Amino acid sequence: MVKHSTLTANSQLTIGPVSPLLFGGFLEHMGRSIYEGLYDPDSPHADERGLRTDVLAAWSDLQMTNVRYPGGNFVSGYHGKTA
């Protein structure tokens, strides 16, 4: 027996506010995303913590409300432990 479904979207119907916390992102250790990307103490753009200020400025322009680290595929094998 084949069942069919129908979905109707009504952009005029408001159920409730959408939390801005939904619009975030993540960082993972893919390529040079972290090392030589966001964190590169040898870069002329690095601040006192080794974070690249040019990357932080570009990141700020994205206006993400939160950033998860580790994120993406990296987190699937990550086993964080507290001391």
C-alpha positions as a Python dict, from the first residue, in 0.01 Angstrom:
ca = {
    (1, 'M'): (0, 0, 0),
    (2, 'V'): (148, 338, -104),
    (3, 'K'): (89, 630, 129),
    (4, 'H'): (117, 990, 19),
    (5, 'S'): (179, 1296, 231),
    (6, 'T'): (122, 1661, 169),
    (7, 'L'): (309, 1951, 327),
    (8, 'T'): (179, 2305, 299),
    (9, 'A'): (403, 2594, 408),
    (10, 'N'): (236, 2921, 502),
    (11, 'S'): (486, 3203, 543),
    (12, 'Q'): (212, 3426, 688),
    (13, 'L'): (146, 3193, 983),
    (14, 'T'): (368, 3269, 1281),
    (15, 'I'): (393, 3001, 1547),
    (16, 'G'): (657, 3171, 1757),
    (17, 'P'): (988, 3353, 1745),
    (18, 'V'): (1296, 3182, 1606),
    (19, 'S'): (1588, 3188, 1848),
    (20, 'P'): (1899, 3358, 1707),
    (21, 'L'): (2098, 3080, 1875),
    (22, 'L'): (1998, 2856, 1584),
    (23, 'F'): (2225, 3051, 1352),
    (24, 'G'): (2564, 2930, 1468),
    (25, 'G'): (2849, 2732, 1326),
    (26, 'F'): (3130, 2499, 1419),
    (27, 'L'): (3505, 2460, 1394),
    (28, 'E'): (3679, 2135, 1315),
    (29, 'H'): (4029, 2014, 1241),
    (30, 'M'): (3984, 1984, 867),
    (31, 'G'): (4267, 2108, 650),
    (32, 'R'): (4405, 2429, 797),
    (33, 'S'): (4083, 2546, 960),
    (34, 'I'): (4233, 2558, 1309),
    (35, 'Y'): (4611, 2536, 1280),
    (36, 'E'): (4743, 2797, 1034),
    (37, 'G'): (4383, 2917, 997),
    (38, 'L'): (4231, 3051, 1316),
    (39, 'Y'): (4533, 2965, 1533),
    (40, 'D'): (4874, 3056, 1396),
    (41, 'P'): (5107, 3217, 1650),
    (42, 'D'): (5374, 3266, 1380),
    (43, 'S'): (5144, 3475, 1160),
    (44, 'P'): (5206, 3851, 1145),
    (45, 'H'): (4830, 3883, 1208),
    (46, 'A'): (4840, 3684, 1535),
    (47, 'D'): (4740, 3843, 1863),
    (48, 'E'): (4900, 3764, 2200),
    (49, 'R'): (4703, 3434, 2220),
    (50, 'G'): (4812, 3318, 1873),
    (51, 'L'): (4470, 3382, 1717),
    (52, 'R'): (4471, 3551, 1378),
    (53, 'T'): (4298, 3886, 1403),
    (54, 'D'): (4217, 3891, 1029),
    (55, 'V'): (4032, 3559, 1060),
    (56, 'L'): (3852, 3678, 1374),
    (57, 'A'): (3743, 3995, 1192),
    (58, 'A'): (3607, 3795, 897),
    (59, 'W'): (3439, 3557, 1139),
    (60, 'S'): (3276, 3850, 1319),
    (61, 'D'): (3121, 3962, 990),
    (62, 'L'): (2930, 3631, 977),
    (63, 'Q'): (2742, 3734, 1294),
    (64, 'M'): (2719, 3379, 1427),
    (65, 'T'): (2548, 3367, 1765),
    (66, 'N'): (2747, 3064, 1879),
    (67, 'V'): (3035, 2848, 1766),
    (68, 'R'): (3074, 2484, 1861),
    (69, 'Y'): (3422, 2341, 1896),
    (70, 'P'): (3504, 2070, 1826),
    (71, 'G'): (3241, 2038, 1562),
    (72, 'G'): (3158, 1865, 1239),
    (73, 'N'): (3302, 1523, 1168),
    (74, 'F'): (3586, 1572, 1418),
    (75, 'V'): (3344, 1554, 1710),
    (76, 'S'): (3229, 1204, 1609),
    (77, 'G'): (3563, 1062, 1726),
    (78, 'Y'): (3631, 1312, 2004),
    (79, 'H'): (3641, 1181, 2360),
    (80, 'G'): (3682, 1481, 2587),
    (81, 'K'): (3767, 1414, 2948),
    (82, 'T'): (3767, 1646, 3243),
    (83, 'A'): (4049, 1647, 3494),
}
